[in-house]
Amino acid sequence: MSAKKRFIANHKGQVTIFIIIAILIIAIAVLAYFFLPKLKSSVETKTQSPNEYIQTCISQKISDTLKTLSLNGGSVVSEKGNSYFYLGNDVEYLCYTNQYYLSCVVQQPLLIQHIESEVKSNIQTDVDSCFASLLTSYKNSGYEASLKNPSTETKVELLPERVVVSFNNELTVTKGESQTFGNFSVILNTNIYQEATIAESITGWEEEFGSAPISDYMDWYPNLKIELVRETDGSKIYIITDRNFGDKLQFATRSMALPPGY
């Protein structure tokens, strides 16, 4: 065979190899497009326990809810007509009177329970969505899967240095043998419990005396910084910040207010 013919034959062979490689690349891309999502879901389900899956899914929503209500005085959405606009937030009055010279009336006597209720109601839709997603991920991995409670009962507890959110649900999965998972919970490190407790105490002072000894509170609780901002209409903004956790709770009061000029 002449050199020219050998060159042509080699060239044709190289082209054939390139075509085969291109076909293989396209085939792999098509297979990845159709099967990678299911494979990814299967891998995630196997590498994460169901409780870890729920924690990953809902933790940020809980954290965002706590931050929002902390800036608003304890509510996700402040009550209309019972708040003071301060630095972009409608900060709720926890103790209020619209009169001059009079002590305020406590507006939220059970602040901790109120915050727990606010968190629960604000995350419930996301909780149901997370459990539905968990169920789907197992089914996509070839399991038979069911939830005991399609609409999950959520419990929120403010405790010292943490918030515990637990879910009364059970997941049962079957592939050959059955497994049941329960005791789902999410724990966030935050000191909103102490901040809310101090807020309740401050509003008690405001109701009885028209002011609160914030310097004494900081002596008693060195981990807390308490700031007081006085507004021209007699309103006060209290800002309680935990020095260790960095989170804060702010709220408004109006008590023993003086008319303009005094």
C-alpha positions in Angstrom: 0.0 0.0 0.0 1.3 3.4 -1.0 2.0 6.1 1.6 -0.9 8.1 0.2 -3.4 5.2 0.7 -2.1 4.6 4.2 -2.6 8.2 5.1 -6.2 8.2 3.8 -6.9 4.9 5.7 -5.5 6.3 8.9 -7.4 9.5 8.5 -10.7 7.6 8.0 -9.9 5.5 11.1 -9.4 8.7 13.2 -12.6 10.2 11.9 -14.5 7.0 12.8 -13.0 7.0 16.3 -14.0 10.7 16.8 -17.6 9.9 15.7 -17.8 7.0 18.1 -16.5 9.2 21.0 -19.0 11.9 20.1 -21.9 9.4 20.1 -20.8 8.1 23.5 -20.6 11.6 24.9 -24.1 12.4 23.7 -25.5 9.2 25.0 -23.9 9.8 28.5 -25.4 13.3 28.5 -28.9 12.0 27.6 -28.7 9.4 30.3 -27.5 11.9 32.9 -30.3 14.3 32.0 -33.0 11.6 32.6 -31.5 9.7 35.5 -29.2 12.0 37.5 -32.0 13.7 39.4 -33.3 10.4 40.6 -29.8 9.1 41.3 -29.1 12.3 43.3 -32.3 11.9 45.3 -31.4 8.3 46.0 -27.9 9.2 47.2 -29.1 12.1 49.3 -31.7 9.9 51.0 -29.2 7.2 51.8 -26.5 9.6 53.1 -28.9 11.6 55.2 -31.0 10.2 57.9 -34.7 11.3 57.7 -34.2 13.5 60.7 -31.2 15.2 59.1 -33.2 15.7 55.9 -36.0 17.5 57.8 -33.4 19.6 59.7 -31.7 20.7 56.5 -35.1 21.4 54.9 -36.7 23.5 57.7 -33.9 25.0 59.8 -33.5 28.2 57.7 -37.2 28.9 57.7 -37.3 28.7 61.5 -34.2 30.9 61.8 -35.7 33.5 59.4 -39.0 33.5 61.3 -37.2 34.0 64.7 -35.2 36.9 63.2 -38.3 38.6 61.8 -40.4 38.4 64.9 -37.5 39.5 67.1 -37.2 42.7 65.1 -41.0 43.2 65.3 -41.4 42.8 69.0 -42.5 39.2 69.1 -44.8 38.9 66.1 -44.1 37.9 62.5 -46.6 40.6 61.3 -47.1 43.4 63.8 -50.6 44.1 64.9 -52.0 47.1 63.0 -52.3 50.2 65.2 -50.2 48.7 68.0 -46.7 49.3 66.8 -44.1 52.0 66.3 -42.1 52.3 63.1 -38.4 52.1 63.9 -35.5 51.7 61.5 -37.6 49.9 58.9 -39.6 47.7 61.3 -43.1 48.0 62.8 -42.1 47.3 66.4 -45.0 46.2 68.5 -45.9 47.8 71.8 -45.7 45.3 74.6 -47.0 47.9 77.0 -49.0 50.9 75.8 -51.3 53.8 76.6 -52.2 56.7 74.3 -52.6 59.0 77.3 -50.2 61.3 78.9 -49.1 60.9 82.6 -50.6 57.4 82.8 -49.0 54.0 83.1 -49.2 51.6 80.2 -51.2 48.4 79.9 -49.4 45.2 79.1 -50.4 44.1 75.6 -48.7 40.7 75.5 -48.7 39.2 79.0 -47.6 35.7 77.8 -44.8 36.8 75.4 -42.9 33.4 75.3 -46.1 31.5 74.5 -47.0 34.1 71.9 -43.6 33.7 70.2 -43.9 29.9 70.2 -47.4 30.2 68.5 -46.1 32.7 66.0 -43.2 30.4 64.9 -45.5 27.4 64.7 -48.1 29.1 62.5 -45.5 30.7 60.2 -43.5 27.5 59.5 -46.4 25.0 59.2 -46.8 25.1 55.5 -43.0 24.6 55.0 -43.0 21.7 57.5 -45.7 19.9 55.5 -43.8 20.6 52.3 -40.6 19.2 53.8 -42.2 15.9 54.9 -43.9 15.6 51.5 -40.5 16.0 49.9 -38.9 13.4 52.2 -41.7 11.0 51.2 -41.1 11.6 47.5 -37.4 11.2 47.8 -37.8 7.7 49.2 -40.4 6.7 46.6 -38.1 7.9 43.9 -35.4 5.6 45.3 -37.7 2.6 44.9 -39.1 2.4 48.5 -42.7 2.1 49.5 -43.1 5.0 51.9 -45.9 6.5 54.0 -46.4 9.2 56.7 -48.6 8.6 59.7 -49.8 12.2 59.7 -50.2 13.9 56.3 -50.5 17.3 58.1 -47.7 17.2 60.7 -48.4 18.5 64.2 -45.6 20.9 65.1 -44.5 21.8 68.7 -42.3 24.9 69.3 -40.5 25.3 72.7 -38.4 28.3 73.7 -35.9 27.0 76.2 -32.7 28.5 77.8 -30.1 29.0 75.0 -32.1 27.1 72.4 -35.3 26.7 70.5 -36.6 23.2 70.0 -39.1 22.4 67.2 -40.5 18.9 67.2 -42.8 17.1 64.8 -45.3 14.5 65.7 -45.0 12.3 62.7 -43.7 8.9 61.7 -42.2 7.8 58.4 -42.4 4.1 57.4 -40.3 2.9 54.5 -40.2 -0.6 53.0 -37.8 -2.2 50.6 -37.6 -5.9 51.5 -37.9 -5.0 55.2 -39.7 -2.1 56.9 -38.2 0.7 58.9 -40.1 3.3 60.9 -38.6 6.7 61.8 -39.9 9.2 64.4 -38.9 11.7 67.0 -38.2 14.4 64.3 -36.9 17.6 65.8 -34.8 20.7 65.0 -32.7 22.5 67.6 -31.5 26.1 67.0 -29.0 27.8 69.3 -30.5 31.1 70.3 -31.1 32.9 73.6 -34.5 34.4 72.6 -36.0 32.7 75.7 -34.0 34.8 78.1 -34.5 37.9 76.0 -38.3 37.4 76.0 -38.2 36.8 79.8 -36.4 40.1 80.3 -38.8 41.8 78.0 -41.7 40.6 80.1 -40.0 41.9 83.2 -39.3 45.3 81.7 -42.9 45.7 80.6 -44.0 44.9 84.2 -41.8 47.7 85.4 -43.2 50.0 82.7 -46.7 49.2 83.7 -46.1 49.8 87.4 -43.5 52.6 87.4 -43.3 54.0 83.9 -39.7 53.0 83.5 -37.3 50.1 84.0 -33.8 49.8 85.6 -31.9 48.6 82.5 -28.5 49.2 84.0 -29.4 46.8 86.8 -30.5 44.2 84.3 -27.1 44.4 82.6 -25.4 44.0 86.0 -27.5 40.9 86.8 -27.1 39.5 83.2 -23.7 40.4 81.9 -24.3 38.5 78.7 -27.0 41.0 77.7 -26.8 44.5 76.3 -29.9 46.5 76.7 -30.4 49.8 74.8 -33.2 52.3 75.3 -34.2 54.7 72.5 -36.6 57.5 73.4 -38.9 58.9 70.8 -40.5 62.4 70.7 -44.1 61.1 71.2 -43.1 59.4 74.5 -42.6 55.9 73.0 -39.5 53.9 73.9 -37.7 51.3 72.0 -35.9 48.6 74.0 -33.3 46.6 72.2 -32.0 43.5 74.1 -28.9 41.9 72.5 -27.2 38.7 73.6 -23.5 39.3 73.6 -22.7 35.5 73.1 -25.3 34.5 70.5 -25.5 37.9 68.7 -29.3 37.7 68.4 -31.6 40.4 69.7 -35.2 41.2 70.6 -36.6 44.7 70.3 -40.0 46.0 71.4 -41.8 49.3 72.1 -43.5 50.7 75.2 -45.4 54.0 75.9 -45.9 54.7 79.6 -46.0 57.9 81.7 -45.5 59.9 78.6 -45.2 63.7 78.9 -46.8 66.2 76.5 -44.5 68.0 74.1 -42.5 70.8 75.8 -42.0 69.0 79.1 
